[in-house]
Amino acid sequence: MSRSNQLQFETRAIHAGQEPDPQTGAVVTPIVHATTFVQDGIGKNRGYVYARSGNPTRLTIERCLADLEGAEDAFVFPTGLSAATSVLAALDAGAHVVAHNDLYGGIYRLINDLMPRSNGHHVTQVDFTDPDAVAAAVTDKTALMWFETPSNPTLGIIDIAKITQIARDCGAMTVCDNTFASPYLQRPIEWGVDVVVHSATKFLSGHSDLMAGVAAVAAHAPEGVCERIGYMQNATGAVLSAMDSSLLLRSVKTLPVRMQRHCENAGRIAEHLLENQSAYGLSSVRYPGLPDNPGHAIAARQMSGFGAIITLRVNGGPERVEQILKRTDLFGFAVSLGGVESLIQHPASLTHKTVPAEKREAAGVSEDMIRLSVGIESADDLIADLQRAFHQG
């Protein structure tokens, strides 16, 4: 929409990149299942040739997400990891990558194992919450700096502006995983990031019924980056189906109202857990919205809300950790996050199992850690659920 940049986020989530169907007047973007499109002549078509290279339904959600992230363009993929793969594979062979030491386990495996094997990438991991350590890790050969904020699962908060300045100084591209925040709470491109990635399976989808990934590329990204990512997506066939594109488009329309409720509930629950930390047998409560949380001031500056993820460390050993995980009712013991329903999980044995134990511990992912993904149920009911689990535990 030409007026999109004059509208508020809530309005753009519903209308950006979309117009009523010109043929029928349908207010919802049609699902185009076609795999191939009739050509009008040699080199002449109506914008589409083959579904892998372009699909009208997929293009609509890509335009919407680009608008919401403030990006020049966006690409949607079957999973978040396939989005990350296309971004990393767009680098030259042998590239030097500096990555945060606290990453989702699947990204850790991709950056530290698969890409060095297949593309010869050289990887240095460092704590991105310490900009001086990041500056010391980069060299004149550094091609990419990869981080997520808030990080998974320790909720480390990274000063995006400082990291992007370091990257500009050494000529490196920056990639920020914005999964935990979503573009409603944080838009890294506005702070200088070149590429934003998401596991759209999480908050962008929000209903635990869809797998998808996103890579959104800033207008200020290095020349050719957007084209290379698009080329990798098409060359490898890592495209989101028309049906899933439609489901994701539907979900994004309610992103603002869902995120508001997620944040309200998580804030209340985090405060309750902190107030009852001793009674519940918790050694720590981490949530970016708590004033004493490490990185709180940075989060307050670069985010409009503090998200739905709370990370706890539990006293009493592994037996008590498992008891708590199994005794919640409304908090389902399951991997993933970002759905309307609340989830509780154990990062060391689930999302970060692929990370070597010594590296998990060094990043703060301990065996006594529990991660909550707070849904949009009644906060009172969720607190009561946790009370029963912790008191019995």
N, C-alpha and C positions, 0 to 999 in steps of 0.2 A: 504494500500500500504506500502511495507516495506521501501520505500524511503520517506514516507510522512513527517517525521520530518525534512527532509532536504529541503523541499519545502516551498515557501512563502504561506501565508494565502490565497491569491487570487487563487492560483493553487489548494490548498487543498480543498477549497470550491467546486471546480468542480470535483476533482478526489478522494478525501479521502474516503476510504472504498468501492471503486467501481472499477470494471474491466468490460470490454466488456463481454456480455453474452456468456458463453462458448459454448452454443448450436447453437446460431444464429449469434453471433458477434455483436449484437445490442449494440450501444454505450450508450443507455439509459437503466437503470435498469428496467427489466420487472415488470409489476404489476401482482402479484400472488394473485388471488382472492380466491384460494382454502381454504376451512375451515378445511379440514382434509387431511392427507397424508398417502399413503400406507406404511405399515411397512414391513421390510425385514425378520422379525422373532420376537420372544419374546425378547424384550429389544434391538432390532436392528432396526435402522432407519437411514435416511439420514440427520439427524439434526432437523427434524420437525415431530411433532405428530398431533397437533391441533392448529388452528390459534391463539387462545387466548394465548397459551404458546410460540408461535414463528411463524414468517412469514418472508420469504426472503426479501420482499420489505421493511418491517419495520426494519429488521436487518440492511439493508444497510444505511438508514438514521440515525439509532442509532450509527453506527460505524463512520459515517461522522461527526456527532455532537460531539461525544466523542473526535475525533481527533481535531476538531476546538476549543473545550474548554480545551484541554490538560487533559482530564479525562481518567480514566481507562475504564469506561463503561458509557453508556447513555441509557435512557429509554424514549420512546415517548408515550404520553398519548392523550386522546381526547380533553383535555383542560389544561390550566395552573393550574386551581384549582384542577383538578384530580391528576396532578403531585404533587402539594403541599400536597394533602391529603395523598397520598401514602408515602411521606417522613415523615410526622407527625405521621401517623399511625404505622410506623415502630418503633417508640419509645415505651418504656415500659409504661404501664398504670401508671398514677400518676407522670409522669416525669415533672420536672421543666423546663419551657421554658422562656428565656429572649428574648423579641422581640422589634424591633424598634417601636417607637410610631407614625411613619409616614409610613403607609403601604397602599397598594391598599385595597379598601374597602372589596373586596371579601376575601382577605387573612386575614384582620382584623376579619371578621366574622368567618372564619374557625378556627383561632388561639384562639380567645377570647370567642367563643360561642360553636361551634360544637365539637371541640376536648376536651374541658373541660367537656362537657356533656357526650360524648361517651367514652373517654379514660381517663378521670380524670386528664388531664394535669393541672398543676398550672402555671399561666402565669404572668410574670412581664413585663410591658412595660416601656421603658425608651428611652431617646433621644440618639441614637447611634452616633450622631455627637459629643457627649461629652464622650470620652473614660473613663474618671474618673467616670462618672455616671454609665456606663456599668459595670465597675469593682466593683462598690459598690453594684450593683444589683445581681451579681452572688453569688452562694453559692456552697458548696461542693455537693449539690444535683442537680445542674444545668446540664441538659443533652443536651440542644440545645440552640443556639443563632441564631436568624433569623433576617435578615435585607435586605434592598434593597438599592442600590446606583447606579446612582442617584435615589432618592426616589420619590414616586408618591403621590401627585403631586407637592410637594414643592421644589423638586430638591435638597434635602439635600445630601451632599457628605460625605460619611463615609470613614474614613481611614481604609481600609481593613486590612492592615498589623497589625495595633494596635489592632483591634478587634480579629483577629485570635490569636494573642499572648495572650490576656486575656483568650481566650477560651482554649488554650493549658495549661495555668497555672492552670485552674480549671478542666481540663479534659472533657470539653464540645465539642460537635460537632457544626460546623458552617454551616449555609445555607445562601447563598447570592442569591437574586433574581436579575438576570442580564438582565431582559427584556428590560429596557430602553437603555442599552448600546449595547447589543448583543456581541458575542465573537469577533467580528471584532474590536470593540473599547476597550473592557475590558475583561480580563480573570482572574476572581477572584481566580481560583485554583492556579495560579502562585504566588498569594499573601497569600496562606496558607488556603484558604477556602476548606472545605470538600465536600460540595454538592452545585452545582449551579442549580437553577431552572429558567425556562422561561415560560412565556405565549408565545408560538411560534406563536400564532394568530397574534402577533404584528410584529416586524421587521424581524424575521426569515421567516415568511410567506410573509409579505410585500405587499399583494395584496387585503386584506380585503375579502378574499373568502375561508378562511380555519381556522378552530379552532384546536388547538393542544397545547400540553404542553411538557416540557422536564425536566428531572432530570438527571444531569451529575455528576458522583461520582469520586472523586480524588483517585489516587492510595494510597495517604497518609491518606485517611479517616479511622476512627476507624474500626477495624476488624469486618467483618460481615455486615457492612452497605449496601454495594452494593447488597449482597445476600438478605437482608431483604427488600430492596426497590423492587427488582425484584420479590420477593415472594409476596409482597403486590399487585403489579401490576397484577400478574397472578391470585392471589386469589380473587381479586375483579373484574377482567375482564376489567380493565381500560386501554385498548390498542387502539392505533391509527389504523384505517383501512388501508388496503393496498392502496386504492386509495388516501387517504389523506397523507399517507406516501410518495407516489410518488409525490404528489403536493408539499409537504414540501421539498423533495429532490430537485425538480426543482427550487423552490424559493431560497434555500440556495446558489445555484450556482451564483446568481446575488447579493447576500448579500453585497459583498465588494463595487461594483459600486453603489448600491443603498445607502449604508451608507455614502459613500463619498459625494454624491449629497445632501442627507439629511443634513449632517453636514455643507456643504458649504452654503446651503440655510438658515438653522437655524442661523448660525453665522451672515450672512448679515442682516437677519430680526431682530435678537436680537439687533444688533448695531443700526439699524434704529429706533427701538422702544425706545431704551435708549436715543438716540439723540433727539427724539421728545416726550419724556416722558411727559413734561409739556403740550405741544400742544395737545397731545392725551388724557390728563386727566388720567394718570396712576400714581398710588402711588408707584408702584414698578415693576421692570422688572427682572425676575430671569432666568439666563441661565448660565450653568457652564463655558462656554467659555468667559464670560465677566470678565475682570481682577479684578473688585471689587466684584464679586459674592462670597458669603460665600462658602468656600471650593474650590475655583478656583485652588489654588496651589496643593491641594491634587488630584483634578481631573486631572490636567495636568501631575501629576506624575504617576497615575495608569491607565489613559485612553489615547488612541492614538487619540481621537477626542471627541467632547463634546456633540454629540447626536443631536436629532431632536426635543426635547421638550423644550418649552418656557412657563413659568408661569407668568401671569400678575395679578396685582391687580388694579381694576378700581375705579376711583372716580365717584360719582354721584348717588350711591344707586342702589338697585336691578332693578329699571326700566331701567336705562342706561345699566346695565350688560346684561339684556335680549335683549335690542335693538341691542347691538353690536353682540350678538350671532346670531340674526336673520337677520342681514343686510350684513353679509359676503356672498359672492357668491362662490368663489373658496374654501374657508375654510368651509367645510360642518359642520353644527351643528349636531354632532353625537358623541356617546360614542366610545371608543377604540382609537387606535393610531397605528403608525408604518407602515401604508400603503403608497403606492406611492402617494396617494391623500392626500391633507392637510385637517385636521379636527380641529374644535374648540369646546370646551365643557366646562361645568360648574361642577367641581368636587363635590361641596357640594350637588347638587341635582341629580347627576348621579353616578359616580364611587365610591363616598364616602358617599352616602346616608345612607348606613347601619351602618355607624359609628355614635355613639351618638354625638349630636351637641356639647356638652361641650368638648368631646375628639377631635372632628374635630378642634374646635377653638384652643385648647391647642397645637395641632400639626401644627397649622398655616394654616389649610384648611378653609379659611373664605368664607363668602357668596359673597364677591366682587372679588373672584378669578376666572380667566379664564385660561384654559390650551390649548396651541396650539401644535398640532402635525404637524410639517412642512414636507410636501411631497417633491416630486422631480420635481414639475412644474418649470416654470420660476420664479426665485426669484423676478424679476421686476414685474411680474403679481401679485404675492402674496402680495408684498408690496403695490401695488396700491389697491388691494382688502381691505387690512387693513386700508389704508388711508381713503377710502370711508366710511368704517364702523365706524371708530373712529371719523371722522369729523362730520358725521351725528348723531353720538350717543350723 
